[in-house]
Amino acid sequence: MNGEVLERAYKERLEERIISYLAQIKNIDLSKAIDFYYNSRFADKIAQGEYGIQYLDYKILAQLVAEK
């Protein structure tokens, strides 16, 4: 595996963890958490790796998304 493949897999798993934790802390179902996440201002930043944001802990990122 090359670095790009690993990075993509890491980001996908990160998004899963963020969404799952977001559903937990906001007490919403996963489908609503998915919508909430992908409509947040952070989804694109995480996907693009803007400013290394994707390396923050998923719980911190979920809190940031939740504060929308």
N, C-alpha and C positions, 0 to 999 in steps of 0.2 A: 504494500500500500504506500502511496505517496502522501505527502503532507496535505495536499488539497482534499483528498478523500477522507483523511482523518479529521481535518477541520470541519468538513461538511457533516460528517457523522457526529462529531462533538456538538455542533450547533443544533442538529436535529434532536439529539437527546436532551440538550439544554432546554429547547423549547418545550419538549414533553414535560420535563420537570417543572418548568415555570408554570405551565398551564395547569398541571395537577395541583401544585401548591397554591396557585391563584384560586382554583375552585375551592380548596380547603379553607383558605383564610377569608374568602368573601362568602363562603357558604352557598355556592352556586353549583349547578351541574357542569359537567365537562364541556358540553356543547356551548353553554353560555360563556364559560371561561375561555374557550377557543376564540369565540367572537370578540370577547373583551380584549384578549391579548392581541389578535391580529388587527384590531382597530386602534390599538394604542400607538403612541408616538415612538415606542421603544422597539416594536417588532422589526421594523426595517433596520434600525441601528444595530440590533443584535445580529440580524441576518447578514448585514454588510460588514460587521466587525468594526463599526465606527468607534474610534478612540479606545479600542480594546475592551469595550463594554461587555463583550461575550465572556470575558474571563472573570467577571464578578460572580459571586456565589448566586445560585439560582434563587435562593430565598430573598436576597437583597433585590434582585431584578424583579421578582414577583411583587415585592412591596412597592417598588417604584411604579410598576404597571398599575397596581391597585390604587395608587394615589391619584391616578388620572385626573 
